Amino acid sequence: MAGLMRSGKTTNQNCCSIEKNWPAQLVLNSRKYGYEAMAMEEMTMKKSIRTLVLMAAAMMTLHASAGTKVPDYSPQKLSDHVHVIHGPTSFPNPENLGFMNNPAIVIYDEGVVILDPGSSLESGRMVLRQLAKLTDKPVTHVINSHVHGDHWLGNQAIREKYPQVQLYAHPEMIKRAKESEARVWVEMMETLTEGATAGTEAVIPENALKDGQEFKLSGLTLKIHIVPAAHSYTDAMTEVVDDALLYTGDNVTYKRLPRFDDGTFRGSIAACDHALALGLKHYVPGHGPSGGSEVVETFRDYTKILYETAAELYEEGLADFEMKEQISAKLTAFHGWSGYDEFLGKTISLAIIEAEKASFE
C-alpha cells in the first residue's frame, strides 16, 4: 500500500487496476459487498447518533419537567388534632422553591384533612412526608382557603397518593381556577422560582363549600366560615371546633405583608373582626407564625392604620407617593415584616383606589 501511495495513484485507481485481473463476477461481488458493508456501517453510525440524540432529548425533557425537591419542614403541634408546617415568610423565589405558606394537618379518628398543601407538586410531597411521621391514616379531605396557587397547587401530590381524596374550596375559587387562575399560577410559580416548581399541574377542587358548612368526622367537627371580599373574593376559613382553632388562610398574615390586589382592605378588616368574635384559642395565618388572638389583632391594626390613613390623606389632596412617609411613620411596628419595603408603596396605591370607590357609595 505504501508503494502504491508513493506512485501517486489514488486508492480507487489502484483498486481498479487490481480488479482488471479478476473475473467480472468477482469484481461485481467485491464492489457489491464492499459498498454494502460501507452502507451498513453508515446506517449503524446514524442509528447510534440518533439514539444518543433521543436519549439526550429525553434527559433534557425529564430535567425540565421535574421540580426541585422541597426540603423537610417539621410540623408544629398546635392542638390535640392539628399540626402546622410553617413555611418561610419570604415571597416565592428560587431559594424557598416556592414553599412559603402554612399547610395544616388535621388528624381525626379515621383519617386526615389537609388545609392548603402548598404551592407545587414538590411542596405537596413534602407535606405528605411530614404526615407520614405523624400517622399512617389516609388523607380523606383537602380544603383550599382561596384561589392563590401558593396555597393549593400542592393538591396534585395529595391526589397522586390518595386518588379518592375529596377536594373542597369556595365556589368562586373553583370558577376562577377553571377560567384562568390555575394556568396563571402554575406559570407564575415556575417563573418566580426559576423552574423549581416545574412539573406541577393544577388539580382544581371539585366540591364547593358553603358558609356554615360542617364536616362531622368521627370525633371531630370542622366548620367553614366564608366572608365576602376579604383577601380575595374566594376566601374560606376553617374552624376546628373541638380544638378552638381557626385556619384563616390569607385573610390574616403575620410578620409578612399581605397582598391586596384581589381583595379589599375593608373586607379584610371585617374578616378579622369575624375571626376575633369567635373567641378561639388558636389562629393559623396564611403566612407567618401561628398564635392566639394577637395574630389577628396585629394584622387588623396594620390593615386599618394603612387604609384609614391613606383615605384621610387622599381627602387632603395628597398623592400616593406624597403620603408614603407619613403612613410609614405610623407603621413602625411593621417595618420588619417580610415584603414591607418592596410592597408598601403599591399597597398605599391600592388603598387610595379603594377609598376613592368608597367615596361614591
Sine and cosine of phi, psi and omega as CSV:
sin_phi,cos_phi,sin_psi,cos_psi,sin_omega,cos_omega
0.00,0.00,-0.65,0.76,0.01,-1.00
-0.88,0.48,-0.64,0.77,0.02,-1.00
-0.91,0.41,-0.64,0.77,0.03,-1.00
-0.90,0.44,-0.67,0.75,0.00,-1.00
-0.91,0.41,-0.60,0.80,-0.01,-1.00
-0.94,0.34,-0.38,0.92,0.00,-1.00
-0.95,0.33,-0.21,0.98,0.04,-1.00
1.00,-0.02,-0.02,1.00,0.02,-1.00
-1.00,0.10,0.48,-0.88,0.07,-1.00
-0.98,0.19,0.27,-0.96,0.01,-1.00
-0.87,0.49,-0.67,0.74,-0.01,-1.00
-0.89,0.45,-0.64,0.77,0.02,-1.00
-0.89,0.45,-0.69,0.73,0.01,-1.00
-0.88,0.47,-0.69,0.72,0.01,-1.00
-0.86,0.51,-0.68,0.73,-0.03,-1.00
-0.90,0.43,-0.64,0.77,0.00,-1.00
-0.91,0.42,-0.61,0.80,0.04,-1.00
-0.92,0.39,-0.65,0.76,-0.05,-1.00
-0.90,0.43,-0.34,0.94,-0.03,-1.00
-0.87,0.50,-0.49,0.87,-0.03,-1.00
-1.00,0.01,0.01,1.00,-0.02,-1.00
-0.99,-0.12,0.44,-0.90,0.14,-0.99
-0.88,0.48,0.49,-0.87,-0.07,-1.00
-0.85,0.53,-0.69,0.73,-0.04,-1.00
-0.91,0.42,-0.57,0.82,0.01,-1.00
-0.91,0.41,-0.62,0.79,0.04,-1.00
-0.89,0.45,-0.72,0.69,-0.01,-1.00
-0.88,0.47,-0.70,0.71,0.00,-1.00
-0.90,0.44,-0.65,0.76,-0.01,-1.00
-0.88,0.47,-0.72,0.69,0.00,-1.00
-0.91,0.41,-0.68,0.73,-0.03,-1.00
-0.85,0.52,-0.79,0.61,-0.07,-1.00
-0.94,0.33,-0.52,0.85,0.05,-1.00
-0.92,0.40,-0.70,0.72,0.02,-1.00
-0.92,0.40,-0.62,0.79,0.02,-1.00
-0.90,0.44,-0.64,0.77,0.02,-1.00
-0.89,0.45,-0.67,0.74,0.03,-1.00
-0.90,0.44,-0.67,0.74,-0.01,-1.00
-0.91,0.42,-0.67,0.75,0.02,-1.00
-0.89,0.45,-0.65,0.76,0.01,-1.00
-0.90,0.44,-0.65,0.76,0.01,-1.00
-0.91,0.41,-0.67,0.74,0.02,-1.00
-0.90,0.45,-0.66,0.75,0.02,-1.00
-0.88,0.47,-0.68,0.74,0.00,-1.00
-0.90,0.44,-0.68,0.73,0.01,-1.00
-0.89,0.46,-0.65,0.76,0.03,-1.00
-0.89,0.45,-0.64,0.77,0.01,-1.00
-0.90,0.44,-0.69,0.72,0.01,-1.00
-0.90,0.44,-0.69,0.72,0.00,-1.00
-0.88,0.47,-0.66,0.75,0.02,-1.00
-0.88,0.47,-0.69,0.73,0.01,-1.00
-0.90,0.44,-0.66,0.76,0.01,-1.00
-0.89,0.45,-0.70,0.71,0.00,-1.00
-0.90,0.43,-0.64,0.77,0.03,-1.00
-0.90,0.43,-0.67,0.74,0.02,-1.00
-0.90,0.44,-0.67,0.74,0.01,-1.00
-0.90,0.44,-0.65,0.76,0.02,-1.00
-0.90,0.44,-0.66,0.75,0.02,-1.00
-0.90,0.43,-0.65,0.76,0.02,-1.00
-0.90,0.43,-0.66,0.75,0.01,-1.00
-0.90,0.43,-0.69,0.73,0.02,-1.00
-0.88,0.47,-0.68,0.73,0.00,-1.00
-0.90,0.43,-0.65,0.76,-0.06,-1.00
-0.94,0.35,-0.51,0.86,-0.09,-1.00
-1.00,-0.06,-0.07,1.00,-0.03,-1.00
-0.98,-0.20,0.80,-0.60,0.05,-1.00
-0.98,0.20,0.16,-0.99,0.02,-1.00
-1.00,0.03,0.73,-0.69,-0.02,-1.00
-0.88,0.48,0.80,-0.60,0.03,-1.00
-0.98,0.19,0.78,-0.63,0.01,-1.00
-0.90,0.44,0.37,-0.93,-0.05,-1.00
-0.95,0.31,0.70,-0.71,0.15,-0.99
-0.89,-0.45,0.85,-0.53,-0.09,-1.00
-0.94,0.34,0.70,-0.71,0.05,-1.00
-0.96,0.28,0.55,-0.84,0.05,-1.00
-0.95,-0.31,0.78,-0.63,0.03,-1.00
-0.99,0.17,0.87,-0.49,-0.01,-1.00
-0.99,-0.16,-0.50,0.87,-0.07,-1.00
-0.44,-0.90,-0.10,-1.00,-0.08,-1.00
-0.85,0.53,-0.59,0.81,-0.11,-0.99
-0.91,-0.41,-0.14,0.99,-0.20,-0.98
-0.87,-0.49,0.78,-0.62,0.17,-0.98
-0.88,-0.47,0.62,-0.78,-0.01,-1.00
-0.83,-0.56,0.71,-0.71,0.11,-0.99
-0.99,-0.15,0.96,-0.27,-0.04,-1.00
-1.00,0.09,0.92,-0.40,0.01,-1.00
-0.99,0.15,0.12,-0.99,0.08,-1.00
-0.86,0.51,0.41,-0.91,0.02,-1.00
-1.00,-0.03,-0.01,1.00,0.04,-1.00
-0.95,0.32,0.30,-0.95,0.06,-1.00
-0.99,0.14,0.27,-0.96,-0.08,-1.00
-0.82,0.58,0.75,-0.66,-0.01,-1.00
-0.36,-0.93,0.15,-0.99,-0.03,-1.00
-0.89,0.45,-0.44,0.90,-0.04,-1.00
-0.96,0.28,-0.71,0.71,-0.01,-1.00
-1.00,0.02,-0.01,1.00,0.06,-1.00
0.86,0.52,0.38,0.92,0.03,-1.00
1.00,0.01,-0.18,0.98,-0.01,-1.00
-1.00,0.04,0.89,-0.45,-0.04,-1.00
-0.35,-0.94,0.37,0.93,0.06,-1.00
-0.93,-0.36,-0.21,-0.98,-0.06,-1.00
-0.85,-0.53,0.98,0.21,0.06,-1.00
-0.88,0.47,0.64,-0.77,0.03,-1.00
-0.89,-0.45,0.62,-0.79,0.03,-1.00
-0.91,-0.41,0.90,-0.43,-0.02,-1.00
-0.94,-0.34,0.91,-0.42,-0.08,-1.00
-0.97,-0.24,0.82,-0.58,0.07,-1.00
-0.85,-0.52,-0.07,-1.00,-0.17,-0.99
-0.83,0.56,-0.65,0.76,-0.14,-0.99
-0.93,-0.36,-0.06,1.00,-0.05,-1.00
-0.08,-1.00,-0.35,-0.94,-0.10,-0.99
-0.68,-0.73,0.63,-0.78,0.17,-0.99
-0.92,-0.39,0.75,-0.66,0.06,-1.00
-0.94,-0.34,0.75,-0.66,0.05,-1.00
-0.96,-0.27,0.87,-0.50,0.05,-1.00
0.80,0.60,0.99,0.17,-0.07,-1.00
-0.97,0.22,0.18,0.98,0.13,-0.99
0.94,-0.33,-0.13,-0.99,-0.27,-0.96
-0.99,-0.14,-0.03,1.00,-0.11,-0.99
-0.30,-0.95,0.15,-0.99,0.09,-1.00
-0.84,0.54,-0.71,0.70,-0.04,-1.00
-0.95,0.32,-0.54,0.84,0.09,-1.00
-0.89,0.45,-0.70,0.72,0.03,-1.00
-0.89,0.46,-0.62,0.78,0.04,-1.00
-0.91,0.41,-0.61,0.79,0.05,-1.00
-0.89,0.46,-0.67,0.74,0.04,-1.00
-0.87,0.50,-0.66,0.75,0.01,-1.00
-0.92,0.40,-0.56,0.83,0.05,-1.00
-0.90,0.43,-0.63,0.78,0.02,-1.00
-0.94,0.34,-0.61,0.80,0.05,-1.00
-0.86,0.51,-0.66,0.75,-0.03,-1.00
-0.89,0.46,-0.39,0.92,0.04,-1.00
-0.98,0.22,-0.31,0.95,-0.08,-1.00
-0.98,-0.19,-0.61,0.79,-0.08,-1.00
-0.28,-0.96,0.35,-0.94,0.12,-0.99
-0.96,-0.27,0.22,0.98,0.04,-1.00
-0.94,0.35,0.51,-0.86,-0.04,-1.00
-0.98,0.21,0.45,-0.89,0.12,-0.99
-0.99,0.14,0.86,-0.51,-0.05,-1.00
-0.97,-0.26,-0.47,0.88,-0.04,-1.00
-0.66,-0.76,0.56,-0.83,0.22,-0.98
-0.79,-0.61,0.75,-0.66,0.06,-1.00
-0.88,-0.47,0.83,-0.55,0.02,-1.00
-0.99,-0.15,0.72,-0.69,-0.14,-0.99
-0.98,0.21,-0.51,0.86,0.00,-1.00
-0.17,-0.98,-0.05,-1.00,-0.22,-0.97
-0.98,0.19,-0.27,0.96,-0.06,-1.00
-0.92,0.38,0.82,-0.57,-0.18,-0.98
-0.91,0.43,-0.31,0.95,0.03,-1.00
-0.91,0.41,-0.17,0.99,0.01,-1.00
-0.97,-0.25,-0.41,0.91,-0.18,-0.98
-0.78,-0.62,-0.11,0.99,0.00,-1.00
-0.92,0.39,-0.25,0.97,0.13,-0.99
-0.93,0.36,-0.15,0.99,0.08,-1.00
-0.77,0.63,-0.57,0.82,-0.06,-1.00
-0.83,0.56,-0.69,0.73,-0.02,-1.00
-0.92,0.39,-0.60,0.80,-0.02,-1.00
-0.93,0.37,-0.72,0.70,0.02,-1.00
-0.91,0.41,-0.53,0.85,0.03,-1.00
-0.87,0.49,-0.67,0.74,-0.03,-1.00
-1.00,0.02,-0.55,0.84,-0.03,-1.00
-0.83,-0.56,0.99,0.12,-0.09,-1.00
-0.85,0.53,-0.44,0.90,-0.06,-1.00
-1.00,-0.02,0.03,1.00,-0.05,-1.00
-0.87,0.49,0.59,-0.81,0.02,-1.00
-0.99,-0.15,0.79,-0.62,-0.04,-1.00
-0.96,-0.28,0.74,-0.67,-0.08,-1.00
-0.81,-0.59,0.52,-0.86,0.09,-1.00
-0.24,-0.97,0.20,-0.98,0.11,-0.99
-0.83,0.56,0.66,-0.75,-0.02,-1.00
-0.85,0.53,-0.57,0.82,0.02,-1.00
-0.94,0.33,-0.53,0.85,0.08,-1.00
-0.88,0.47,-0.72,0.70,0.00,-1.00
-0.87,0.49,-0.70,0.72,-0.01,-1.00
-0.88,0.47,-0.75,0.66,-0.05,-1.00
-0.93,0.37,-0.60,0.80,0.02,-1.00
-0.89,0.46,-0.66,0.75,0.00,-1.00
-0.93,0.37,-0.57,0.82,-0.05,-1.00
-0.94,0.35,-0.80,0.60,-0.05,-1.00
-0.30,-0.95,-0.41,0.91,-0.13,-0.99
-0.88,0.48,-0.59,0.81,0.00,-1.00
-0.87,0.49,-0.77,0.64,0.00,-1.00
-0.88,0.47,-0.70,0.72,-0.01,-1.00
-0.86,0.51,-0.70,0.72,-0.06,-1.00
-0.96,0.30,-0.60,0.80,0.07,-1.00
-0.87,0.50,-0.73,0.68,-0.02,-1.00
-0.93,0.38,-0.66,0.75,-0.03,-1.00
-0.91,0.42,-0.69,0.72,0.00,-1.00
-0.89,0.45,-0.65,0.76,0.00,-1.00
-0.92,0.40,-0.60,0.80,0.03,-1.00
-0.93,0.37,-0.75,0.67,-0.05,-1.00
-0.90,0.43,-0.49,0.87,-0.02,-1.00
-0.99,-0.13,0.10,0.99,-0.01,-1.00
0.82,0.57,0.70,0.71,0.11,-0.99
1.00,-0.04,-0.01,1.00,-0.05,-1.00
-0.91,0.42,-0.44,0.90,-0.02,-1.00
-0.99,-0.15,0.23,0.97,0.00,-1.00
-0.82,0.57,0.57,-0.82,-0.03,-1.00
1.00,-0.07,-0.14,0.99,0.01,-1.00
-0.97,0.24,0.72,-0.70,0.08,-1.00
-0.83,-0.56,0.57,-0.82,-0.03,-1.00
-0.97,0.23,0.87,-0.50,0.13,-0.99
-0.94,-0.34,0.99,-0.17,-0.16,-0.99
-0.99,0.13,0.70,-0.72,0.04,-1.00
-0.83,0.56,0.55,-0.83,0.00,-1.00
-0.95,-0.30,-0.13,0.99,-0.06,-1.00
-0.91,-0.42,0.82,-0.57,-0.02,-1.00
-1.00,0.04,0.71,-0.70,0.03,-1.00
-1.00,0.09,0.38,-0.93,0.10,-1.00
-0.80,-0.60,0.52,-0.86,0.06,-1.00
-0.89,0.46,0.74,-0.67,-0.01,-1.00
1.00,0.09,-0.08,1.00,0.00,-1.00
-0.87,0.49,0.64,-0.76,0.00,-1.00
-0.86,-0.51,0.62,-0.78,0.12,-0.99
-0.94,-0.33,0.90,-0.43,0.05,-1.00
-1.00,-0.10,0.96,-0.29,-0.17,-0.99
-0.88,-0.48,0.94,0.35,0.08,-1.00
0.61,0.79,0.96,0.27,0.05,-1.00
0.98,-0.18,0.03,1.00,-0.01,-1.00
-0.52,-0.85,0.64,-0.77,0.04,-1.00
-0.86,-0.51,0.77,-0.64,0.13,-0.99
-0.93,-0.36,0.65,-0.76,0.01,-1.00
-0.80,-0.60,0.70,-0.71,-0.05,-1.00
-1.00,-0.09,0.71,-0.70,0.06,-1.00
-0.87,-0.50,0.92,-0.39,0.04,-1.00
-0.95,-0.31,0.84,-0.53,0.04,-1.00
-0.90,-0.43,0.65,-0.76,-0.07,-1.00
-0.97,0.24,0.65,-0.76,0.21,-0.98
0.75,0.66,0.87,0.50,0.06,-1.00
-0.97,-0.24,-0.94,-0.34,0.05,-1.00
-0.89,0.46,-0.61,0.79,0.11,-0.99
-0.60,-0.80,-0.18,-0.98,0.09,-1.00
-0.98,-0.18,0.38,0.93,-0.13,-0.99
-0.72,-0.69,0.40,0.92,-0.20,-0.98
-1.00,0.03,0.71,-0.71,0.11,-0.99
-0.71,-0.70,0.84,-0.54,0.06,-1.00
-0.99,-0.16,0.59,-0.81,-0.05,-1.00
-0.91,-0.42,0.85,-0.53,0.05,-1.00
-0.99,-0.16,0.80,-0.60,0.16,-0.99
-1.00,-0.03,1.00,-0.08,-0.21,-0.98
-0.85,0.53,-0.73,0.68,-0.08,-1.00
-0.90,0.43,-0.40,0.91,-0.05,-1.00
-0.96,-0.26,0.07,1.00,-0.03,-1.00
0.78,0.63,0.77,0.64,-0.08,-1.00
-0.78,-0.63,0.65,-0.76,0.05,-1.00
-0.83,-0.55,0.81,-0.59,0.11,-0.99
-1.00,-0.10,0.94,-0.35,-0.21,-0.98
-1.00,0.02,-0.27,0.96,-0.22,-0.98
0.89,0.46,-0.41,-0.91,-0.05,-1.00
-0.99,0.13,0.16,0.99,0.19,-0.98
-0.88,0.48,-0.37,0.93,0.11,-0.99
-0.68,-0.73,0.74,-0.67,0.21,-0.98
-0.79,-0.61,0.33,-0.94,-0.08,-1.00
-0.61,-0.79,0.76,-0.65,-0.04,-1.00
0.92,0.39,0.28,0.96,-0.01,-1.00
-0.48,-0.87,0.76,-0.65,0.00,-1.00
-0.92,0.40,0.74,-0.68,-0.02,-1.00
-0.99,0.11,0.18,-0.98,0.15,-0.99
-1.00,-0.10,0.64,-0.77,0.10,-1.00
-0.84,-0.54,0.22,0.98,-0.04,-1.00
-0.87,0.50,-0.59,0.81,-0.13,-0.99
-0.95,-0.33,0.08,1.00,-0.06,-1.00
-0.70,-0.71,-0.49,-0.87,-0.02,-1.00
-0.66,-0.75,0.49,-0.87,0.06,-1.00
-0.94,0.35,-0.74,0.68,-0.03,-1.00
-0.90,0.44,-0.61,0.79,0.05,-1.00
-0.92,0.39,-0.59,0.81,0.04,-1.00
-0.92,0.39,-0.64,0.77,0.05,-1.00
-0.89,0.45,-0.68,0.74,0.03,-1.00
-0.90,0.44,-0.60,0.80,0.03,-1.00
-0.90,0.43,-0.63,0.78,0.06,-1.00
-0.90,0.44,-0.68,0.73,0.02,-1.00
-0.87,0.48,-0.65,0.76,0.02,-1.00
-0.89,0.46,-0.71,0.70,-0.01,-1.00
-0.89,0.46,-0.68,0.74,-0.01,-1.00
-0.93,0.37,-0.56,0.83,-0.01,-1.00
-0.90,0.43,-0.34,0.94,0.03,-1.00
-0.95,0.31,-0.36,0.93,0.06,-1.00
0.89,0.46,0.68,0.73,-0.07,-1.00
-1.00,0.00,0.15,-0.99,-0.05,-1.00
-1.00,-0.01,-0.60,0.80,-0.10,-1.00
-0.85,-0.53,0.66,-0.75,0.08,-1.00
-0.76,-0.65,0.81,-0.59,0.01,-1.00
-0.94,-0.33,0.93,-0.36,0.00,-1.00
-0.98,0.20,0.22,-0.97,0.04,-1.00
-0.91,0.41,-0.54,0.84,0.04,-1.00
-0.61,-0.79,0.61,-0.80,0.04,-1.00
0.99,-0.13,0.08,-1.00,-0.08,-1.00
-0.91,0.42,0.54,-0.84,0.12,-0.99
-0.99,0.11,0.24,-0.97,0.02,-1.00
-0.01,-1.00,-0.45,-0.89,0.03,-1.00
-1.00,-0.05,-0.42,-0.91,-0.06,-1.00
-0.89,0.47,-0.36,0.93,-0.01,-1.00
-0.88,0.47,-0.45,0.89,0.03,-1.00
-0.89,0.46,-0.73,0.69,-0.01,-1.00
-0.95,0.31,-0.67,0.74,-0.01,-1.00
-0.88,0.48,-0.66,0.75,-0.01,-1.00
-0.91,0.42,-0.69,0.72,0.02,-1.00
-0.90,0.43,-0.66,0.75,0.02,-1.00
-0.88,0.47,-0.66,0.76,0.01,-1.00
-0.87,0.48,-0.72,0.70,0.02,-1.00
-0.84,0.54,-0.78,0.63,-0.06,-1.00
-0.89,0.45,-0.68,0.73,-0.05,-1.00
-0.93,0.37,-0.70,0.71,0.00,-1.00
-0.88,0.48,-0.74,0.67,-0.05,-1.00
-0.90,0.44,-0.75,0.66,-0.07,-1.00
-0.92,0.40,-0.75,0.66,-0.07,-1.00
-0.92,0.39,-0.61,0.79,0.03,-1.00
-0.93,0.37,-0.67,0.74,0.03,-1.00
-0.88,0.47,-0.65,0.76,0.01,-1.00
-0.90,0.43,-0.67,0.74,0.00,-1.00
-0.90,0.43,-0.72,0.69,-0.03,-1.00
-0.94,0.34,-0.50,0.87,0.07,-1.00
-0.91,0.41,-0.64,0.77,0.05,-1.00
-0.89,0.46,-0.48,0.88,0.03,-1.00
-0.99,0.15,-0.07,1.00,0.08,-1.00
0.99,-0.13,0.16,0.99,-0.01,-1.00
-0.99,0.13,0.58,-0.81,0.11,-0.99
-0.99,0.11,0.21,-0.98,-0.06,-1.00
-0.85,0.53,-0.70,0.71,-0.03,-1.00
-0.94,0.35,-0.40,0.92,0.00,-1.00
-0.98,0.20,-0.42,0.91,-0.05,-1.00
-0.99,-0.15,-0.11,0.99,-0.10,-1.00
-0.84,0.55,-0.69,0.72,-0.05,-1.00
-0.91,0.42,-0.66,0.75,0.00,-1.00
-0.92,0.40,-0.66,0.75,0.01,-1.00
-0.92,0.40,-0.68,0.73,-0.01,-1.00
-0.87,0.49,-0.56,0.83,0.01,-1.00
-0.90,0.43,-0.45,0.90,0.03,-1.00
-1.00,0.05,-0.11,0.99,-0.09,-1.00
-0.90,-0.43,0.48,0.88,-0.06,-1.00
-0.85,0.53,-0.51,0.86,-0.01,-1.00
-0.92,0.39,-0.24,0.97,-0.08,-1.00
-0.93,-0.38,0.08,1.00,-0.06,-1.00
-0.88,0.47,-0.42,0.91,0.00,-1.00
-1.00,0.02,0.00,1.00,0.00,-1.00
-0.93,0.36,0.58,-0.81,0.04,-1.00
-0.87,0.49,0.76,-0.64,0.03,-1.00
1.00,0.06,0.02,1.00,-0.09,-1.00
-0.87,0.49,-0.81,0.58,-0.06,-1.00
-0.90,0.43,-0.61,0.79,-0.07,-1.00
-0.95,0.30,-0.57,0.82,-0.21,-0.98
-0.90,-0.44,-0.05,1.00,-0.03,-1.00
-0.87,0.50,-0.72,0.69,-0.03,-1.00
-0.86,0.52,-0.72,0.69,0.01,-1.00
-0.90,0.44,-0.63,0.77,-0.01,-1.00
-0.90,0.43,-0.62,0.78,0.05,-1.00
-0.89,0.45,-0.68,0.73,0.02,-1.00
-0.87,0.50,-0.66,0.75,0.03,-1.00
-0.92,0.40,-0.59,0.81,0.03,-1.00
-0.90,0.44,-0.64,0.77,0.02,-1.00
-0.90,0.44,-0.68,0.73,0.01,-1.00
-0.87,0.50,-0.69,0.72,0.01,-1.00
-0.92,0.39,-0.65,0.76,0.01,-1.00
-0.90,0.44,-0.62,0.79,0.02,-1.00
-0.91,0.41,-0.68,0.74,0.05,-1.00
-0.89,0.46,-0.65,0.76,-0.02,-1.00
-0.90,0.44,-0.49,0.87,-0.03,-1.00
-0.93,0.38,-0.28,0.96,0.01,-1.00
-0.99,-0.15,-0.01,1.00,-0.03,-1.00
-0.99,0.17,0.00,0.00,0.00,0.00
